[in-house]
Amino acid sequence: MPPSTTAASAAAPSSTKSATSEGSEERFLHSPLAREVAFLTARARGRGNALANQLLADLDLKVRHFSVLAMACSGTNPSQRELGGFLDLDPSQVVALVDVLEGRGVIRREPDPRDRRSKILVATEAGQELYAQAARRTREAEDQTLKKLSSAERDQLRELLARIVF
């Protein structure tokens, strides 16, 4: 057990526990790493994904499955190759995710009218229903993750991140 969560500290008043665990983190806020964009975005992503995965667990989904399902429900009819590029996933990862979702009957592969050698991903009715439930939970995770930001700051963050990645 880490030193900050020993039996003694677990039984301590919340202010002491808070000061111990948060105080140790606060010591690092002025380190050079705490100002690195790569570190900050990775940490924010990790926290957001962990919370989203927790909220999606009883739907038997993870963030990556949700991403594939969301794109299949988007009406854009992505091919598996396009999906891999957009989600920045290796083709083998996309195949594995699609296989799981197809096995659950929430998406299906159909011939791509633009290229018959390719398959597009389309959500089933069950997939649309699952997506609606999962989307509510991912929005809840986002709200909790971004709770310290105002609505305007959230919009600005989305805009800035979109400019970086697209």
Helices and strands as residue ranges (DSSP letters): G 3-5, H 7-11, H 14-26, G 32-35, H 37-56, G 57-59, H 63-72, H 80-87, H 91-103, E 107-112, E 115-123, H 125-145, H 151-165
